[in-house]
Structures are given as C-alpha cells and as structure tokens.
Amino acid sequence: MVMGARRSLGLILGLALAASAGLAASAGSAQAGTLDEVRQRGTLTCGVSQGLAGFSARDAKGQWSGFDVDFCRAVAAAIFKDPGKVSFVPLSATERFDALRDKKIDLLSRNSTWTFEREGGLGLLFAGIAYHDGQGFLAMRRPATTTALELGGAAVCVQDGTSTRANLADFFKANGMTFREELVSSPADAVKALDSGRCDVFTADQSALYAERLNLAKPEEAAVLPDVISKEPLGPVVRADDVRWFNLVKWTLFALIDAEDLGVATATIEDAAKSAKPDVRRFAGAEGGFGKMIGLDDAWALQAVRAVGNYGEMFERNIGSGSRFGIPRGLNQLWSNGGILYAPPLK
C-alpha cells in the first residue's frame, strides 16, 4: 500500500514537472517570437496614424516623419543598427488595435491613450508614456470663444473609435451643457467640417489640435482653448503575449528619456562611448551586458540615440521649438526640469 502510494506520488510529481517544463518552453518560445520574426523579415512593421503632422505624416515623396515615426526608427536602430529598416502602416483609430492583435504590425506607435480597457480587455500592453497629453478643444471664433464652458449648444466634431467620445460626453454632462455630436473618421475630415461650418469645434488631444489648426483655410480664425478635460497618456503598444518584445520596446523608450537625463545626444555620441562615468558607460554598452538580456547588442541604446537623438531632440525637432507647431514641453519636460517625464535607470 505504501509502495503504491509512493508510485502514485512519483507519477503525479513527474507529470507536474513535465507540465511545468512544457509551460516554460512555451513561454520561452512566445518571448522570443516577435524579435525573431522581425529579424527574419529584415524590417520592423510599425503602425502609425493616417496623417497627423508632427507625429506621423507622409510627404509627397512618400517619406514618413514625426515624433511617433522617430520612435519606430529608434526601435529599428536598436535591433538592426539601421533606422531605415522599418515599414510604416497607416491605420485609422478604429482599425489600429485589431491590426496589432492580428499581427499585421509588430508595434503600434500612433498617439494612442493608455487605458485599463485596452490592456485588460484587448490583450495589449502599453510600453510606457511617450507623451503626456490631455483632451482639449479647437474652436472657431464665431463669436470669440475663450473657454470650453462657453461651448453649450455647439456642434462638436469628434473622431469615432476613440476614448475622446466618452470624455466629451462626460464633460458636457458634468457641466450641464448640451452639444451636437458630429462623428468624423479622421482629423482631416474634422478640418473640412470646421471649414465648411458643419462643426463649430473639434475635440481631440491638444497635441493634435495644434497640428490640425494649421490645416484650416484660415488658421487665425480658430484657437486651441486652454481647457484640458482629461488625462491622455500616449504611448507605444504591443501584444501581451511576448514579454521579451514588450521589454525591448519599453526600454527603448526609457533609453531615449534616460539619454536626455544623462546628457547623451547626437552631438555627444562619441563622448558617451568613451565616458568614464558608470551610468553613461552602462548606457553606451561598455559595461553591464544589458543588451543581451533582451536579445540585442550591448550598444543598442546608443544606436537608438544615434538614429533619432534623445527624447528632447525628438520632441523639439518634430513638435517643439524647432518645428512649426511650437508646442511647449510642459508636462513632457524632464522631472529634473519641472516636468513629470521620468524613466527607470539603466542598471
């Protein structure tokens, strides 16, 4: 009887160990999947907007540029040492998450708000906050409007398939105001609706409003109101089935932020590689071996900065003081300069 019990216990333990080994192998396979696929393909496939100036827009020659586009190039540079090894897939707000889940893209870098529902309900993971934004209003000055509390009865354009719709309804209800909702499929359609008079107001993330205002026939007749009615943490998105890929994308974003914090920029790349400072040496891959932990070359972070610059350079070039938009850094300033931009240390 005792021997039988021992045999049964041994059988149970053996099955449990086999199951654990199977699960571990399965997990390891899933973790290695996306990076292996990207390398075998030879390019990163990145989902972006259908056209949002300053973030992801395509010129007449088909060349993409913008803040979100640069992040895709940074990831490509971290993997391939070549920021050009990325193909861009323009996606509408309604199709972006399905495209990611259906593996039509490897990474979504498309001014998308990090919410509980999108992670808990859609099986996705946000790899950090690339841009701290908030929903606002672009209002035509007919008559002059200075605050969102004067928008009662207005016709408001809002993009379908976004969290913006719910925020809009909540704001008007909370303030006892009525409005007429006009659904549009893209920011370009909202601009047309404002120009034609179909809409009095367009609501979206403030970053987008600064860009779209310049596309109006008479930009001087519209203003981005100062009111911010929501928190809109925007960031890159990946599927939730590949932890290794999630870490690669997440730490590429952190590396761009840390680079600015450490003073590592395109003009100081060579100095960083020769630095005697421990934190800069780790960043440059001279010590620590951190790249190998996520399947990359140890100089992966330096390669990302060499390709697009640090976070501050990306921001100012695309949407900040070095661009036609002139959006202030605000919350997107480093924590040490009065903002809330903060990344874990590379150590």
Salt bridges, closest charged atoms under 4 A:
ASP70 OD1 - ARG73 NH1 3.84
ASP70 OD2 - ARG317 NH2 2.52
ASP98 OD1 - ARG101 NH2 3.04
ASP106 OD2 - ARG41 NH1 2.69
ASP160 OD1 - ARG165 NH1 3.22
GLU181 OE1 - ARG165 NH2 2.99
GLU182 OE2 - ARG180 NE 2.90
GLU182 OE1 - ARG198 NE 3.08
GLU221 OE2 - LYS218 NZ 3.97
GLU260 OE1 - ARG329 NH2 3.17
GLU270 OE2 - ARG306 NH2 3.54
GLU287 OE1 - ARG281 NE 2.97
ASP297 OD2 - LYS81 NZ 3.83
ASP298 OD2 - LYS292 NZ 2.72
